[in-house]
């Protein structure tokens, strides 16, 4: 067993536990870029690992009641069969070299979409109450089914999208759905989705159990650890780091020159640091009126009384 691969799985598992997303979007490019695993083998192995890892997060959300089961049913109706379709498309793309190149490009595009999805999720979360009673929503069967179909095909092709991409679609389709419910619903529907895609890859002989096993050894305790510390971790920092990693991985998958990747990634890091500093300097200024307001009101009342 490759201990380095297990430690990589541990790191990815922690990120998944902290943020609720990013498993396939991180693990697949790590397998390809750092361990030299062929893209198709990386996709199938990551799907097999996700099929075991996803239920841990889904179980927590199911216990807390942050799952919309009607949405789960319609998403699964589309995603489970289309995941098989995604795997079949891989087999119909041509010879091995063509398949590997196509999956690499598709993965790069999916990673870019995932990074954009996480930015959108962070923005929505900042402008939306995560607690409080959930507002009732009207489930739209056909659009939800189509989201499942699209997500299933992308997951079957790249292993990316069962978290990030479908969450973006749900946020766009159901803006009144709480962020917690979006994540919980997506985690539950992702379980049969990744199982379907993993079975499809296994039937075609793409699954590498040794790789999937090594990833699982690290990722399962990582998910549990990440879930335990998620309430104390600075979520903004985790999300920013995750988006930067996804961006760099996507650019490498799309064969962008290393110098350009370094420049773009460095710029993204500087922007993230600048935003963090700006938010930190804004907090004291924003807190002053809230603290001094009542005192000033009392002073005015005292002056008016005299």
N, C-alpha and C positions, 0 to 999 in steps of 0.2 A: 504494500500500500504506500502511496506517495503522501508523506506527511505534509509536504508543502501544499499539495492540493487540498488536503483536509483543513489546513490553516486558512487557505483562501475561502473554502466553504464556511468556516467559522466567521470570517469577516463579513461575507455576504449575508449570512444568517443574522448577524447582529443588525446590519442595516435594514433587513426586511422586518425584523422585530421592532426596530425603532420607528420606521416610516410606513410600514404596511405595504411597501412596493419595492421594486428594484431587483428582485431575484434573478429572473431571466435576463433582464437588461444589463446586469453586472456580471453574472456567472458565465454566460456564453462568451462574451468578448474576452474575459479573463482566460478561459480555456483556450481560445483561439490565439490570442496575442502573446500570452506568457507561457503557455504549456505546449504550444504547437499542435493542439488537437485539431483535426480537420473540421471545418464548420458544420457539416451535417452531423458528425459524431458528437460535436459539442452541443448542438441543439437537442439531439435525442437524449444525451446523458443529463443535460440540465432539466429537461422535461421530466425525466424519471425521478430526479431528485426533488423537483418541485411538487410532484404528485404526493410525495411523503411529507414534505415540509409545509405545504399550504394548510393542511388540516389543523395544525397547531394554532395558527392565527385565526382560522375560521371558527374553531371551537370556542375560543375566547369571546368572539363577537356574538356567536349564537347564544352563549350563556348570558350576555349582557343585553340581548334583545335588539341589537343594532343590525338586524338583517331583514330586508324586505323580501319575503319568500316568493311573492308573485313575480317580482323582477327576476329573481333567481331562476324561476321556472321558464320564463320566456327567453332569458339569455341562454340558458342551457339548451333549449329547443333549437336554437340556431347555432350555438358554438360547438356542441358535441359532434354533429355530423360534419360541419365545415372544417373542424380540425383534421378529420380524416382526409378531406378534400385538399387541405394544405399539404399534407404529407404526400398525397398522390401527385400533386403538381410538381413537387420536388423530383419525383421519379420520372416525370414526363418532360423535364427540362432539357434532357440530353445526356451526353457522356459525363463521366465523373468530373472532369475539369470544368465543364460548363456548369454543372450543378454546384460545385464548390464556389465558383466565381459569382454565380447568381445569388446564392444564399448569403455570401459575404456582402454584396451590394444591398440586398434586401434587409439584412441585419443592420447595416449602417443607417439606412433610411428609418427603420423602426426605432433605432436608438435615438435619432434626432427627434422623432415624434414623442418618444417617451420622455426626453428631457423637457420638451415644450409642455408636455402633459403635467409634469411635476411642478413646473413654474406656475401653470394655471391653477393646479390644486392648491399650491401655497397661497396664491393670491385670493382664491375663493375662501380658503380657511381663515385668512386674516379679516375678511369682510363678512364672515358668517359665524353665528354662534354655534359652537360645537356641543354645548350642553342645552338644557331646556327641553321642553316637550317637542316631539317630532310633529311637523305639520303633515296632515294627510295629503297624499298625492294620488292622482289618477294614473294608473298604469296604462301606457300606450303600447298595445301588444305588437303591432307591425313594426314601428320604429325600433322597439326594444329587440325584437327578433332579428332585425337587420344588423343591429349593433353586435349581437351574438355571432351572426354569420361572419361579419367582417373581422371581428376579433379572433374567431376560431381559425380562419384561414391564415391570418398573420402569425398566430401562435404556432400553427402547424408548420409554417415555413421557417420561422425564426426563433421560436420559443419566447419572444418578447411580445408583450401586449396584454397578457392575462391580468396584469395589475395596472400599469400606467395608462395604456391606451384606452382600455375599456372604462376606466375611471373617468377619463376626460370626456368620453362620449356620454356617460351617465350624468356628469355634471352639466353638460350642455343640454341634454334631453330633459333632465329633472332638476332645474335650478333650486327648487325648494327642498330638495332632499338634503338632510344634514350630512356633513362631511363624514361623521362616524358611520352613518348608515350606508353611505356610498362605499366606504372601504370594506365594511363588514359584508355587504351584499356581493361585492366583487370577489372577495376572498372565498366565499362559499361557492359561487358559480365557477370560480377558477379551478376548484378541485376536480370535478368531472371533466372539465375542459382539458387540463393538462394530462389527466389520465388517458383521455381519448387520444390526444396527440402522441403521448408516449407509447401507447399500445400500437398505434399506426407505425411509428418508427421501429418498434420491436419486431413487428410482422415482416418488415422489409430488411431486417438484419442490421439496422443502423445503431442499435443500442449497445453501449459499452458499459457493462455492469461494473467493471473495475473502476471506471471513472466516476460513475454515478454513486457507487458505494463510498469512495473516498470523499466525495463532496458531501454526502449525507452525514458521514461521521463528524464533520465539522459544522455543518449547517444546522442540524437539529439543536444541539446545545446553544448555537449562536442565536437562533430564533428565540429560544426560551430566555436567554440572557438579555437579549435586546428588548423583549417584551417586559421584563422585570424592571429595567432601568429607563423605559421609555418616558415615564412620567417625570423623571429628573433630568433627562438629557436635553440639551439645547436643540430643539427640533429644527430651528432655522439653520443652524450650522450644519447639521446632518444633511438637510435637504440641499443646501448650497454645494456641499462637497459631492453629494451624489449627482447633481446636475452637471457639475464640472467633469466628473469621471465619465458620465454618459456621453458628454460632448466630445471629450478626447477620444473615447473608444469609437464613437460613430465616425469621426474624421479619419481615424486610422483604418477602419473598415472600408471607407470610401476611397482609400488610397491617396489621401491628402499628404503631401510631403511632410516629413517630420518637423522641419523648421517652422512650417506654417501651423502645424498642430501645436507646437510649443508656444508660438506667439499668440494664437487664439486662446489657448488654455491659460496662459499667463495673464492675458487681458481679462478673462473671465474671473480669475482669482482676485485681481486688483479691484474689479467692479464689486465682487462679493464683499471684500474687506471694506471698501469705501461705503457700501450700503450699511454694513454692520456698524461702522463708526458713526454714520449719519443718524441711524436709528437710536444708537446709545446716547448721542448728544441731544437728540430731540426729547427724550424721556424726561429729564429734569425740567426742561423748559415747559413741557406740557403739564407737568405735575404741579408747578408753582401756582397757576391760577386756581386749581382745584383745592389747594391747601390754604391759600391766602384769601380766597373768596369769602368764606363764612366770616372770617375775622374782620375783613373790610366791611361786610354788611353790618356786623355788630357795631363797628366804630361809627358808621353812618347813622345807625339807629340811635346810638348814644348821643351823637351831636345833634340830631334832630330833636331828641327829647329835651335837651338842654336849651 
